[in-house]
């Protein structure tokens, strides 16, 4: 890619810059052919109850237990490293830290997502 820069001062004292780019080679994205069936994965459908709720649809697609386990493990590692490396005051809330669990992480993620959906009318 080549570029040319030209600048000039206008009457206000500011500098205007013209930048022109010229590509030396074609930069076209590679297009992949979609060869699978569209729709909900059969494995996901098998996890749903007879009368699934919105949460039932959401859970197996986005929040796998493996992902939750990683989030829990890394959160607990970070908390341990932080408390070990920080000179905490005697009554610091951080001293009350207890390792998190998969259930607690699910609740936190659910609450975080719902906060984006619920309108607060008091502000």
Chimera marker file (.cmm) of the C-alpha trace (Angstrom):
<marker_set name="trace">
<marker id="1" x="0.000" y="0.000" z="0.000" r="1" g="1" b="0" radius="0.5"/>
<marker id="2" x="1.302" y="3.412" z="-0.894" r="1" g="1" b="0" radius="0.5"/>
<marker id="3" x="0.253" y="6.628" z="0.768" r="1" g="1" b="0" radius="0.5"/>
<marker id="4" x="0.755" y="10.264" z="-0.126" r="1" g="1" b="0" radius="0.5"/>
<marker id="5" x="0.532" y="13.050" z="2.423" r="1" g="1" b="0" radius="0.5"/>
<marker id="6" x="-0.070" y="16.660" z="1.524" r="1" g="1" b="0" radius="0.5"/>
<marker id="7" x="-0.605" y="19.376" z="4.081" r="1" g="1" b="0" radius="0.5"/>
<marker id="8" x="-1.361" y="23.073" z="3.900" r="1" g="1" b="0" radius="0.5"/>
<marker id="9" x="-2.195" y="25.842" z="6.302" r="1" g="1" b="0" radius="0.5"/>
<marker id="10" x="-5.597" y="27.459" z="5.929" r="1" g="1" b="0" radius="0.5"/>
<marker id="11" x="-6.484" y="30.963" z="7.103" r="1" g="1" b="0" radius="0.5"/>
<marker id="12" x="-7.440" y="29.779" z="10.599" r="1" g="1" b="0" radius="0.5"/>
<marker id="13" x="-3.889" y="28.630" z="11.247" r="1" g="1" b="0" radius="0.5"/>
<marker id="14" x="-4.802" y="24.927" z="11.310" r="1" g="1" b="0" radius="0.5"/>
<marker id="15" x="-3.150" y="22.333" z="9.120" r="1" g="1" b="0" radius="0.5"/>
<marker id="16" x="-5.238" y="20.318" z="6.687" r="1" g="1" b="0" radius="0.5"/>
<marker id="17" x="-3.932" y="16.937" z="5.657" r="1" g="1" b="0" radius="0.5"/>
<marker id="18" x="-4.997" y="14.984" z="2.586" r="1" g="1" b="0" radius="0.5"/>
<marker id="19" x="-4.216" y="11.296" z="2.752" r="1" g="1" b="0" radius="0.5"/>
<marker id="20" x="-4.563" y="9.139" z="-0.326" r="1" g="1" b="0" radius="0.5"/>
<marker id="21" x="-4.129" y="5.374" z="-0.243" r="1" g="1" b="0" radius="0.5"/>
<marker id="22" x="-3.581" y="3.147" z="-3.228" r="1" g="1" b="0" radius="0.5"/>
<marker id="23" x="-3.595" y="-0.605" z="-2.709" r="1" g="1" b="0" radius="0.5"/>
<marker id="24" x="-0.875" y="-2.493" z="-4.559" r="1" g="1" b="0" radius="0.5"/>
<marker id="25" x="-2.722" y="-5.809" z="-4.566" r="1" g="1" b="0" radius="0.5"/>
<marker id="26" x="-6.286" y="-6.982" z="-4.432" r="1" g="1" b="0" radius="0.5"/>
<marker id="27" x="-7.577" y="-7.310" z="-0.892" r="1" g="1" b="0" radius="0.5"/>
<marker id="28" x="-10.694" y="-9.387" z="-1.351" r="1" g="1" b="0" radius="0.5"/>
<marker id="29" x="-11.879" y="-11.560" z="1.535" r="1" g="1" b="0" radius="0.5"/>
<marker id="30" x="-11.972" y="-15.299" z="1.051" r="1" g="1" b="0" radius="0.5"/>
<marker id="31" x="-15.581" y="-16.454" z="0.744" r="1" g="1" b="0" radius="0.5"/>
<marker id="32" x="-16.366" y="-19.827" z="2.311" r="1" g="1" b="0" radius="0.5"/>
<marker id="33" x="-19.285" y="-21.912" z="1.124" r="1" g="1" b="0" radius="0.5"/>
<marker id="34" x="-21.828" y="-22.749" z="3.831" r="1" g="1" b="0" radius="0.5"/>
<marker id="35" x="-22.496" y="-26.464" z="3.574" r="1" g="1" b="0" radius="0.5"/>
<marker id="36" x="-24.364" y="-27.270" z="6.798" r="1" g="1" b="0" radius="0.5"/>
<marker id="37" x="-28.044" y="-27.105" z="7.642" r="1" g="1" b="0" radius="0.5"/>
<marker id="38" x="-29.347" y="-23.893" z="9.166" r="1" g="1" b="0" radius="0.5"/>
<marker id="39" x="-31.397" y="-23.868" z="12.358" r="1" g="1" b="0" radius="0.5"/>
<marker id="40" x="-30.935" y="-24.909" z="15.963" r="1" g="1" b="0" radius="0.5"/>
<marker id="41" x="-28.398" y="-27.645" z="16.540" r="1" g="1" b="0" radius="0.5"/>
<marker id="42" x="-30.022" y="-31.048" z="17.257" r="1" g="1" b="0" radius="0.5"/>
<marker id="43" x="-27.916" y="-31.416" z="20.410" r="1" g="1" b="0" radius="0.5"/>
<marker id="44" x="-29.329" y="-28.139" z="21.737" r="1" g="1" b="0" radius="0.5"/>
<marker id="45" x="-32.884" y="-29.198" z="20.871" r="1" g="1" b="0" radius="0.5"/>
<marker id="46" x="-32.408" y="-32.451" z="22.799" r="1" g="1" b="0" radius="0.5"/>
<marker id="47" x="-31.622" y="-30.443" z="25.967" r="1" g="1" b="0" radius="0.5"/>
<marker id="48" x="-34.887" y="-28.500" z="25.910" r="1" g="1" b="0" radius="0.5"/>
<marker id="49" x="-37.947" y="-29.441" z="27.945" r="1" g="1" b="0" radius="0.5"/>
<marker id="50" x="-41.401" y="-29.979" z="26.402" r="1" g="1" b="0" radius="0.5"/>
<marker id="51" x="-42.361" y="-26.355" z="27.116" r="1" g="1" b="0" radius="0.5"/>
<marker id="52" x="-39.043" y="-24.496" z="27.074" r="1" g="1" b="0" radius="0.5"/>
<marker id="53" x="-38.690" y="-20.982" z="28.449" r="1" g="1" b="0" radius="0.5"/>
<marker id="54" x="-36.469" y="-18.295" z="26.961" r="1" g="1" b="0" radius="0.5"/>
<marker id="55" x="-33.806" y="-19.177" z="29.528" r="1" g="1" b="0" radius="0.5"/>
<marker id="56" x="-33.945" y="-22.837" z="28.490" r="1" g="1" b="0" radius="0.5"/>
<marker id="57" x="-33.124" y="-21.780" z="24.911" r="1" g="1" b="0" radius="0.5"/>
<marker id="58" x="-30.354" y="-19.453" z="26.031" r="1" g="1" b="0" radius="0.5"/>
<marker id="59" x="-28.552" y="-21.639" z="28.550" r="1" g="1" b="0" radius="0.5"/>
<marker id="60" x="-27.200" y="-24.488" z="26.389" r="1" g="1" b="0" radius="0.5"/>
<marker id="61" x="-26.199" y="-22.172" z="23.557" r="1" g="1" b="0" radius="0.5"/>
<marker id="62" x="-24.229" y="-19.533" z="25.464" r="1" g="1" b="0" radius="0.5"/>
<marker id="63" x="-23.431" y="-20.733" z="28.967" r="1" g="1" b="0" radius="0.5"/>
<marker id="64" x="-21.815" y="-24.150" z="28.866" r="1" g="1" b="0" radius="0.5"/>
<marker id="65" x="-20.719" y="-25.663" z="32.169" r="1" g="1" b="0" radius="0.5"/>
<marker id="66" x="-17.158" y="-25.800" z="30.833" r="1" g="1" b="0" radius="0.5"/>
<marker id="67" x="-17.181" y="-22.022" z="30.303" r="1" g="1" b="0" radius="0.5"/>
<marker id="68" x="-18.628" y="-21.493" z="33.777" r="1" g="1" b="0" radius="0.5"/>
<marker id="69" x="-15.917" y="-23.702" z="35.275" r="1" g="1" b="0" radius="0.5"/>
<marker id="70" x="-13.247" y="-21.592" z="33.575" r="1" g="1" b="0" radius="0.5"/>
<marker id="71" x="-14.828" y="-18.346" z="34.804" r="1" g="1" b="0" radius="0.5"/>
<marker id="72" x="-15.074" y="-19.715" z="38.358" r="1" g="1" b="0" radius="0.5"/>
<marker id="73" x="-11.509" y="-21.045" z="38.372" r="1" g="1" b="0" radius="0.5"/>
<marker id="74" x="-9.967" y="-17.853" z="36.973" r="1" g="1" b="0" radius="0.5"/>
<marker id="75" x="-12.023" y="-15.613" z="39.275" r="1" g="1" b="0" radius="0.5"/>
<marker id="76" x="-10.877" y="-17.585" z="42.296" r="1" g="1" b="0" radius="0.5"/>
<marker id="77" x="-7.238" y="-17.546" z="41.139" r="1" g="1" b="0" radius="0.5"/>
<marker id="78" x="-7.373" y="-13.779" z="40.641" r="1" g="1" b="0" radius="0.5"/>
<marker id="79" x="-8.948" y="-13.226" z="44.070" r="1" g="1" b="0" radius="0.5"/>
<marker id="80" x="-6.252" y="-15.349" z="45.746" r="1" g="1" b="0" radius="0.5"/>
<marker id="81" x="-3.453" y="-13.541" z="43.903" r="1" g="1" b="0" radius="0.5"/>
<marker id="82" x="-4.951" y="-10.160" z="44.777" r="1" g="1" b="0" radius="0.5"/>
<marker id="83" x="-5.390" y="-10.896" z="48.478" r="1" g="1" b="0" radius="0.5"/>
<marker id="84" x="-1.894" y="-12.377" z="48.726" r="1" g="1" b="0" radius="0.5"/>
<marker id="85" x="-0.233" y="-9.430" z="46.960" r="1" g="1" b="0" radius="0.5"/>
<marker id="86" x="-2.180" y="-6.577" z="48.561" r="1" g="1" b="0" radius="0.5"/>
<marker id="87" x="-1.623" y="-5.061" z="51.994" r="1" g="1" b="0" radius="0.5"/>
<marker id="88" x="-5.256" y="-5.073" z="53.112" r="1" g="1" b="0" radius="0.5"/>
<marker id="89" x="-6.619" y="-2.981" z="55.935" r="1" g="1" b="0" radius="0.5"/>
<marker id="90" x="-7.904" y="-4.887" z="58.955" r="1" g="1" b="0" radius="0.5"/>
<marker id="91" x="-11.577" y="-4.348" z="58.163" r="1" g="1" b="0" radius="0.5"/>
<marker id="92" x="-11.348" y="-4.566" z="54.363" r="1" g="1" b="0" radius="0.5"/>
<marker id="93" x="-14.303" y="-6.264" z="52.657" r="1" g="1" b="0" radius="0.5"/>
<marker id="94" x="-11.804" y="-8.193" z="50.545" r="1" g="1" b="0" radius="0.5"/>
<marker id="95" x="-10.827" y="-10.179" z="53.652" r="1" g="1" b="0" radius="0.5"/>
<marker id="96" x="-14.354" y="-11.656" z="53.613" r="1" g="1" b="0" radius="0.5"/>
<marker id="97" x="-13.821" y="-13.167" z="50.149" r="1" g="1" b="0" radius="0.5"/>
<marker id="98" x="-14.959" y="-16.735" z="49.739" r="1" g="1" b="0" radius="0.5"/>
<marker id="99" x="-14.267" y="-18.723" z="46.559" r="1" g="1" b="0" radius="0.5"/>
<marker id="100" x="-17.092" y="-18.437" z="44.058" r="1" g="1" b="0" radius="0.5"/>
<marker id="101" x="-19.051" y="-21.397" z="42.694" r="1" g="1" b="0" radius="0.5"/>
<marker id="102" x="-20.635" y="-22.356" z="39.363" r="1" g="1" b="0" radius="0.5"/>
<marker id="103" x="-24.100" y="-21.580" z="40.768" r="1" g="1" b="0" radius="0.5"/>
<marker id="104" x="-23.015" y="-18.147" z="41.979" r="1" g="1" b="0" radius="0.5"/>
<marker id="105" x="-21.394" y="-17.410" z="38.601" r="1" g="1" b="0" radius="0.5"/>
<marker id="106" x="-24.626" y="-18.367" z="36.775" r="1" g="1" b="0" radius="0.5"/>
<marker id="107" x="-26.566" y="-15.986" z="39.003" r="1" g="1" b="0" radius="0.5"/>
<marker id="108" x="-24.060" y="-13.182" z="38.431" r="1" g="1" b="0" radius="0.5"/>
<marker id="109" x="-24.111" y="-13.612" z="34.637" r="1" g="1" b="0" radius="0.5"/>
<marker id="110" x="-27.916" y="-13.809" z="34.571" r="1" g="1" b="0" radius="0.5"/>
<marker id="111" x="-28.257" y="-10.688" z="36.679" r="1" g="1" b="0" radius="0.5"/>
<marker id="112" x="-25.731" y="-8.842" z="34.527" r="1" g="1" b="0" radius="0.5"/>
<marker id="113" x="-27.659" y="-9.709" z="31.358" r="1" g="1" b="0" radius="0.5"/>
<marker id="114" x="-31.024" y="-8.807" z="32.855" r="1" g="1" b="0" radius="0.5"/>
<marker id="115" x="-29.714" y="-5.406" z="33.946" r="1" g="1" b="0" radius="0.5"/>
<marker id="116" x="-29.443" y="-4.522" z="30.257" r="1" g="1" b="0" radius="0.5"/>
<marker id="117" x="-33.091" y="-5.429" z="29.648" r="1" g="1" b="0" radius="0.5"/>
<marker id="118" x="-34.847" y="-3.841" z="32.621" r="1" g="1" b="0" radius="0.5"/>
<marker id="119" x="-35.476" y="-0.106" z="32.319" r="1" g="1" b="0" radius="0.5"/>
<marker id="120" x="-34.914" y="1.941" z="35.463" r="1" g="1" b="0" radius="0.5"/>
<marker id="121" x="-37.694" y="4.536" z="35.511" r="1" g="1" b="0" radius="0.5"/>
<marker id="122" x="-36.450" y="6.405" z="38.605" r="1" g="1" b="0" radius="0.5"/>
<marker id="123" x="-33.629" y="8.189" z="36.747" r="1" g="1" b="0" radius="0.5"/>
<link id1="1" id2="2" r="1" g="1" b="0" radius="0.2"/>
<link id1="2" id2="3" r="1" g="1" b="0" radius="0.2"/>
<link id1="3" id2="4" r="1" g="1" b="0" radius="0.2"/>
<link id1="4" id2="5" r="1" g="1" b="0" radius="0.2"/>
<link id1="5" id2="6" r="1" g="1" b="0" radius="0.2"/>
<link id1="6" id2="7" r="1" g="1" b="0" radius="0.2"/>
<link id1="7" id2="8" r="1" g="1" b="0" radius="0.2"/>
<link id1="8" id2="9" r="1" g="1" b="0" radius="0.2"/>
<link id1="9" id2="10" r="1" g="1" b="0" radius="0.2"/>
<link id1="10" id2="11" r="1" g="1" b="0" radius="0.2"/>
<link id1="11" id2="12" r="1" g="1" b="0" radius="0.2"/>
<link id1="12" id2="13" r="1" g="1" b="0" radius="0.2"/>
<link id1="13" id2="14" r="1" g="1" b="0" radius="0.2"/>
<link id1="14" id2="15" r="1" g="1" b="0" radius="0.2"/>
<link id1="15" id2="16" r="1" g="1" b="0" radius="0.2"/>
<link id1="16" id2="17" r="1" g="1" b="0" radius="0.2"/>
<link id1="17" id2="18" r="1" g="1" b="0" radius="0.2"/>
<link id1="18" id2="19" r="1" g="1" b="0" radius="0.2"/>
<link id1="19" id2="20" r="1" g="1" b="0" radius="0.2"/>
<link id1="20" id2="21" r="1" g="1" b="0" radius="0.2"/>
<link id1="21" id2="22" r="1" g="1" b="0" radius="0.2"/>
<link id1="22" id2="23" r="1" g="1" b="0" radius="0.2"/>
<link id1="23" id2="24" r="1" g="1" b="0" radius="0.2"/>
<link id1="24" id2="25" r="1" g="1" b="0" radius="0.2"/>
<link id1="25" id2="26" r="1" g="1" b="0" radius="0.2"/>
<link id1="26" id2="27" r="1" g="1" b="0" radius="0.2"/>
<link id1="27" id2="28" r="1" g="1" b="0" radius="0.2"/>
<link id1="28" id2="29" r="1" g="1" b="0" radius="0.2"/>
<link id1="29" id2="30" r="1" g="1" b="0" radius="0.2"/>
<link id1="30" id2="31" r="1" g="1" b="0" radius="0.2"/>
<link id1="31" id2="32" r="1" g="1" b="0" radius="0.2"/>
<link id1="32" id2="33" r="1" g="1" b="0" radius="0.2"/>
<link id1="33" id2="34" r="1" g="1" b="0" radius="0.2"/>
<link id1="34" id2="35" r="1" g="1" b="0" radius="0.2"/>
<link id1="35" id2="36" r="1" g="1" b="0" radius="0.2"/>
<link id1="36" id2="37" r="1" g="1" b="0" radius="0.2"/>
<link id1="37" id2="38" r="1" g="1" b="0" radius="0.2"/>
<link id1="38" id2="39" r="1" g="1" b="0" radius="0.2"/>
<link id1="39" id2="40" r="1" g="1" b="0" radius="0.2"/>
<link id1="40" id2="41" r="1" g="1" b="0" radius="0.2"/>
<link id1="41" id2="42" r="1" g="1" b="0" radius="0.2"/>
<link id1="42" id2="43" r="1" g="1" b="0" radius="0.2"/>
<link id1="43" id2="44" r="1" g="1" b="0" radius="0.2"/>
<link id1="44" id2="45" r="1" g="1" b="0" radius="0.2"/>
<link id1="45" id2="46" r="1" g="1" b="0" radius="0.2"/>
<link id1="46" id2="47" r="1" g="1" b="0" radius="0.2"/>
<link id1="47" id2="48" r="1" g="1" b="0" radius="0.2"/>
<link id1="48" id2="49" r="1" g="1" b="0" radius="0.2"/>
<link id1="49" id2="50" r="1" g="1" b="0" radius="0.2"/>
<link id1="50" id2="51" r="1" g="1" b="0" radius="0.2"/>
<link id1="51" id2="52" r="1" g="1" b="0" radius="0.2"/>
<link id1="52" id2="53" r="1" g="1" b="0" radius="0.2"/>
<link id1="53" id2="54" r="1" g="1" b="0" radius="0.2"/>
<link id1="54" id2="55" r="1" g="1" b="0" radius="0.2"/>
<link id1="55" id2="56" r="1" g="1" b="0" radius="0.2"/>
<link id1="56" id2="57" r="1" g="1" b="0" radius="0.2"/>
<link id1="57" id2="58" r="1" g="1" b="0" radius="0.2"/>
<link id1="58" id2="59" r="1" g="1" b="0" radius="0.2"/>
<link id1="59" id2="60" r="1" g="1" b="0" radius="0.2"/>
<link id1="60" id2="61" r="1" g="1" b="0" radius="0.2"/>
<link id1="61" id2="62" r="1" g="1" b="0" radius="0.2"/>
<link id1="62" id2="63" r="1" g="1" b="0" radius="0.2"/>
<link id1="63" id2="64" r="1" g="1" b="0" radius="0.2"/>
<link id1="64" id2="65" r="1" g="1" b="0" radius="0.2"/>
<link id1="65" id2="66" r="1" g="1" b="0" radius="0.2"/>
<link id1="66" id2="67" r="1" g="1" b="0" radius="0.2"/>
<link id1="67" id2="68" r="1" g="1" b="0" radius="0.2"/>
<link id1="68" id2="69" r="1" g="1" b="0" radius="0.2"/>
<link id1="69" id2="70" r="1" g="1" b="0" radius="0.2"/>
<link id1="70" id2="71" r="1" g="1" b="0" radius="0.2"/>
<link id1="71" id2="72" r="1" g="1" b="0" radius="0.2"/>
<link id1="72" id2="73" r="1" g="1" b="0" radius="0.2"/>
<link id1="73" id2="74" r="1" g="1" b="0" radius="0.2"/>
<link id1="74" id2="75" r="1" g="1" b="0" radius="0.2"/>
<link id1="75" id2="76" r="1" g="1" b="0" radius="0.2"/>
<link id1="76" id2="77" r="1" g="1" b="0" radius="0.2"/>
<link id1="77" id2="78" r="1" g="1" b="0" radius="0.2"/>
<link id1="78" id2="79" r="1" g="1" b="0" radius="0.2"/>
<link id1="79" id2="80" r="1" g="1" b="0" radius="0.2"/>
<link id1="80" id2="81" r="1" g="1" b="0" radius="0.2"/>
<link id1="81" id2="82" r="1" g="1" b="0" radius="0.2"/>
<link id1="82" id2="83" r="1" g="1" b="0" radius="0.2"/>
<link id1="83" id2="84" r="1" g="1" b="0" radius="0.2"/>
<link id1="84" id2="85" r="1" g="1" b="0" radius="0.2"/>
<link id1="85" id2="86" r="1" g="1" b="0" radius="0.2"/>
<link id1="86" id2="87" r="1" g="1" b="0" radius="0.2"/>
<link id1="87" id2="88" r="1" g="1" b="0" radius="0.2"/>
<link id1="88" id2="89" r="1" g="1" b="0" radius="0.2"/>
<link id1="89" id2="90" r="1" g="1" b="0" radius="0.2"/>
<link id1="90" id2="91" r="1" g="1" b="0" radius="0.2"/>
<link id1="91" id2="92" r="1" g="1" b="0" radius="0.2"/>
<link id1="92" id2="93" r="1" g="1" b="0" radius="0.2"/>
<link id1="93" id2="94" r="1" g="1" b="0" radius="0.2"/>
<link id1="94" id2="95" r="1" g="1" b="0" radius="0.2"/>
<link id1="95" id2="96" r="1" g="1" b="0" radius="0.2"/>
<link id1="96" id2="97" r="1" g="1" b="0" radius="0.2"/>
<link id1="97" id2="98" r="1" g="1" b="0" radius="0.2"/>
<link id1="98" id2="99" r="1" g="1" b="0" radius="0.2"/>
<link id1="99" id2="100" r="1" g="1" b="0" radius="0.2"/>
<link id1="100" id2="101" r="1" g="1" b="0" radius="0.2"/>
<link id1="101" id2="102" r="1" g="1" b="0" radius="0.2"/>
<link id1="102" id2="103" r="1" g="1" b="0" radius="0.2"/>
<link id1="103" id2="104" r="1" g="1" b="0" radius="0.2"/>
<link id1="104" id2="105" r="1" g="1" b="0" radius="0.2"/>
<link id1="105" id2="106" r="1" g="1" b="0" radius="0.2"/>
<link id1="106" id2="107" r="1" g="1" b="0" radius="0.2"/>
<link id1="107" id2="108" r="1" g="1" b="0" radius="0.2"/>
<link id1="108" id2="109" r="1" g="1" b="0" radius="0.2"/>
<link id1="109" id2="110" r="1" g="1" b="0" radius="0.2"/>
<link id1="110" id2="111" r="1" g="1" b="0" radius="0.2"/>
<link id1="111" id2="112" r="1" g="1" b="0" radius="0.2"/>
<link id1="112" id2="113" r="1" g="1" b="0" radius="0.2"/>
<link id1="113" id2="114" r="1" g="1" b="0" radius="0.2"/>
<link id1="114" id2="115" r="1" g="1" b="0" radius="0.2"/>
<link id1="115" id2="116" r="1" g="1" b="0" radius="0.2"/>
<link id1="116" id2="117" r="1" g="1" b="0" radius="0.2"/>
<link id1="117" id2="118" r="1" g="1" b="0" radius="0.2"/>
<link id1="118" id2="119" r="1" g="1" b="0" radius="0.2"/>
<link id1="119" id2="120" r="1" g="1" b="0" radius="0.2"/>
<link id1="120" id2="121" r="1" g="1" b="0" radius="0.2"/>
<link id1="121" id2="122" r="1" g="1" b="0" radius="0.2"/>
<link id1="122" id2="123" r="1" g="1" b="0" radius="0.2"/>
</marker_set>
